[in-house]
Amino acid sequence: MFKGKLRELSFLLTVVVMLLLMAPMAFAGEADIVLPDLSQVTFMGGALNGMLILNLGLVICIVGMAFGWLQYSQTKSLPAHQAMLDVSQTIWETCKTYVLQQGKFLAGLWVLIAACMIYYFGFLSHTGAFQVVVILICSIFGILGSYGVAWFGIRINTVANSRAAFASLSGQPLNIVNICLRSGMSVGLLLVSIELFFMILILAYIPKELSGPCFIGFAIGESLGASALRICGGIFTKIADIGSDLMKIIFHLPEDDPKNPGVIADCTGDNAGDSVGPTADGFETYGVTGVALIAFLALALADTPVMGGKLIVWIFAMRILMILTSLASYFVNDIISKSLFAGKTDFNFEHPLTNLVWITSIVSIVVTFISSYFLLSDLPYAGGGMALWLALSIIISCGTIAGALIPEFTKIFTSTSSRHCDEVVNASRQGGASLNILSGLVAGNFSAFWEGLVILLLMFVSYFVSQAPSVMEIMPPAFKFAAPVFAFGLVAFGFLGMGPVTIAVDSFGPVSDNAQSIYELSMIESRPDAKAVVKKHFGVEPNFEQSKHFLESADGAGNTFKATAKPVLIGTAVVGATTMVFGIIILLEKMFGNVVAKLSLVQPEVILGLLMGGCVIYWFTGASIQAVVTGSYRAVVYIKENINLDKAEASIEDSKEVVKICTMYAQKGMINIFIVVFFMALALSFVDPYFFIGYLIGIAFFGLFQAIFMANAGGCWDNAKKIVEVDLKMKNTPLHEAAVVGDTVGDPYKDTSSVSMNPIIKFTTLFGLLATEIAVTMTNTGLKLGLAGVFFVIALFFVYRSFYGMRISAEKLGE
């Protein structure tokens, strides 16, 4: 099967190379991005220079990586029952097989992207062979960064899951929270530190005339890695989750029953979808947002390199300090949590996570203002009013406060204490699965309205501040219109101002979910040595019912905070995409002039592009859910045919077969989706660049609201089920069955389609810049439109195949 996919990619690669080599060589754009000499950039009256700040940043990154690894070592040294460790090891082995397969898959996809980069940089821009190799190496580092942090994330989660399960027997629920959160902080710190380490090396130690293209290569690589891992992981996890959950209805099995061959696949999927995907996505998000701002400043301030250099170093200084503020906030929150919750057996598990988010947000904002004052207060400005350091601090803080406000608004719709979740449960009492689903749709739609308003308000504030004379002065006369674009890019950057913590609370979920499964799969309650082992490590007699309650409550908190991270990441994609589109506008301005007027909404090309972006978003939603539906169908058929209710637990062979089904359909779905996204970007950029800009904006804004709606509807259904199971204790009742049905509808909503919008938007925009530059070099209009037609037909073929090649046919149903 995998060889077949490689053959498909090889054929498509040949098509791309043959067609593109027909194009004449002309203007280059991305290759012309030249960064200023940062050794000449000074701060605080010459006391600091740019290179010193960046080198200090490298040291802080190493500290962050070391702390992340230390957290892993500390987690691994925690005690767990051997039965739980065995289950955890089984999950890890299946996860490892999946991730290795994904690595081979990524290598094939990279070849496709590398061909375009070689053609553009090597043939069009006449970059030397050595320099092209360096750019390609940077793209490989981008992929390896996404892939490597995903690997680490899945490893520490499969270490922490058994320890959290065992900690539930201690009678101290704060121990569960601490283990899950420690695992998340380990991933978050390592992720941000590695991403920043790579970017500082490119910025500081690659020649400035080559560092711009290397940043683009790095960003395309990490975006490719995140797209594949996020989409594949999202499809995999929901096939496994739905296949496992439906057994509760079909055979009336309890949660995570060892008899169910789908449970191990579900545990693997928790990590593939909720660990591998988010960590790769997070790595890409921090990198691409930074690259967008760097490219903006390099292009817009090319005539004032000193100012451009100061702002680039300032941005990196903010990112370096983010590691320290997150670390400090984590320790402060740990002290507060111990004082508030230690020794208590009844508290809301969401509170320690909420406290961490708000502490980090406040600390980050304070540090932003202080550090910006010291680094930028000496910049002169002719106009009155707000100083530049103050204006930029306010703009970034709009994004940072969004990182705390958006989770609060998300909890209104997804928390186990939410009135919307209560509404879903209450509707289900009399209306069953039907009203359950309708109530969840209401919650999702309402959430898109309110969270959209939050993002709108914060972007408006940033726009208002960007009109200050001090900000307008730094823009050259030709690009005064771009001041709000710069502000929006800084808002996206501010969204990530507490990056390690955002990833930490998101990663809490897969560990707490796995811990609940491991508790059941280990059959700890029937183990003859269980009480003695618990007594040895914790000095107490285990209370099994209480332990299960703790784990279910932790899982509910994990569901909530998995939901809160999604709108933050999708928000960065949309807000950041506006900054990346600026690169295309600069390119067109150089080529044709009078670009802003041609981007007016009265221009038909722009309106048609907006509509096309909406078309692709809704196709993508359908294609990703179709892959889940077909894979879930095959998993359900297999489990129903092979489950043995007379055995205490399913065979490992049956469990592996379910994992194989999940992997197969995840990759089938991914290949269709990626090829469409790739060729659609090539085709539409070749049709008309203004049409393509409309397309990119359409994808971003349709994708924003579709993603928020789907993510929060899914989170609401998920925690409504959790209320039925934990608060009402009504498992295996008609109400529970209705809640399970709603949850299976929400599964691909929240963990497949919605979360994949983020890397899809960024990859399309980033690769679209490269595609547009290839297109505008072509002077033969007929050839250009011919190529667009070929690329569009290829994309449409895979659009067709995403349904008709994946659907459940009548023959499969046995009709």
Buried (B, 14 or more C-beta within 10 A) or exposed (E): EEEEBBEBBEEBBEBBBEBBEEBEEEBBBBBBBBBBEBBEBBBEEEEBBBBBBBBBBBEBBEBBBEBBBEBBEEBEEBBBBEBBBBBBEBBBBBBBBBBEBBBEBBBBBBEBBBBBBBBBBBBBBEBEEEBBEBBBBBBBBBBBBBBBBBBBBBBBBBBBBBBBBBBBBBBBBBBBBBBBBBBBBBBBBBBBBBBBBBBBBBBBEBEBBBBBBBBBBBBBBBBBBBBBBBBBBBBBBBBBBBBBBBBBBEBEBBBBBBBBBBBBBBBBBBBBBBBBBBBBBBBBBBBBBBBBBBBBBBBBBBEBBEBBBBBBBBBBBBBBBBBBBBBBBBEBBBEBBEEEBEEEEEBBBBBBBBBBBBBBBBBBBEBBBEBBBBBBEBBEBEEEEBBBBBBBBBBBBBBBBBBBBBBBBBBBBBBBBBEBBBBBBBBBBEBBBEBBBEBBBBBBBBBBEBBBEBBEEBBEBBBEBBBBBBBBBBBEEEBEEBBBBBBBBBBBBBBBBBBBBBBBBBBBBBBBBBBBBBBBBBBBBEBEEBBEBBEEBBEEEBBBEBBBBBBBBBBBBBBBBBBBBBBBBBBBBBBBBBBBBBBBBBBBBBBEEEBBEBBEEEBEBBBBBBEBBBBBBEBBBBBBBBBBBBBBBBBBBBBEEBBEEEEEBBEEEBBBBBBBBBBBBBBBBBBBBBBBBBBBBBBBBBBBBBBBBBBBBBBBBBBBBBBBBBBBBBBBBBBBBBBBBBBEEBBEEEBBBBBBBBBBBBBBBBBBBBBBBBBBBBBBBBBBBBBBBBBBBBEEEEBBBBBBEBBBEBBBBBBEBBBEEBEBEEEEEEE
